[in-house]
Amino acid sequence: MRTIVHMMRHGEVHNPDGILYGRLPGFHLSELGATQAMTVASTLADHDITHVFASPLQRAQETATPIASAHGLDIITDEGLIEADNTFEGLKVSVGDGALRRPRHWVKLRDPFTPSWGEPYIQLAHRMLAVANKAREEAKGHEAVCVSHQLPVYTLRRFLEGQRLWHDPRKRQCSLASLTSLLYDGDALVDIVYSEPAGASDPLATGA
């Protein structure tokens, strides 16, 4: 029995101040982000989607809305899809800019492997995998979409591919509104297919 679980990153966010907004409320899609969400909804319109899950954060809910509407579905909000916790939330963290230039923040960077500044990668991978497994069970024989965030989606992919979880953020293959599709034969994961229906984007963009 073939089942597909599409792990989707939300669209571009309106973030004129360029901060790391993390789990902060009130960050919604930009006009481009809304267009990206509609593009993916159109791409998936003829797919056999029976369930749409989304992170509780506004940008994920807004990204999931046109997809759910196209299939006459309600969005299932799941805390397991939320953005990774991060102690730099609310600050500017571009390399050579903002918080990273202040010595008082350097202690947070002592361990890039866990990492020391936020939610452990292994914890992130496990909670995302739990949602993917739930979506696979609920949509068995069909397709499901799970709208989440860049780091959670990419961490899950690396975990499933057997790669080390710590990595260079500049090399993440997880563009805005991209799909990391998990293909199952029964309960067995047989393939992971990455696609960018709304086009490529910079992994370090402040609208991420």
Secondary structure, DSSP 8 states (H G I E B T S, - for coil): -EEEEEEEE---B--TT----TT-TT--B-HHHHHHHHHHHHHTTTS-EEEEEE-SSHHHHHHHHHHHHHTT--EEE-GGGS---BTTTTS---TTSGGGGSGGGGGGGS-TTTTTTBS-HHHHHHHHHHHHHHHHHHTTTSEEEEEE-HHHHHHHHHHHTT--S---GGG----TT-EEEEEEETTEEEEEEEE-TT----TT-TT-
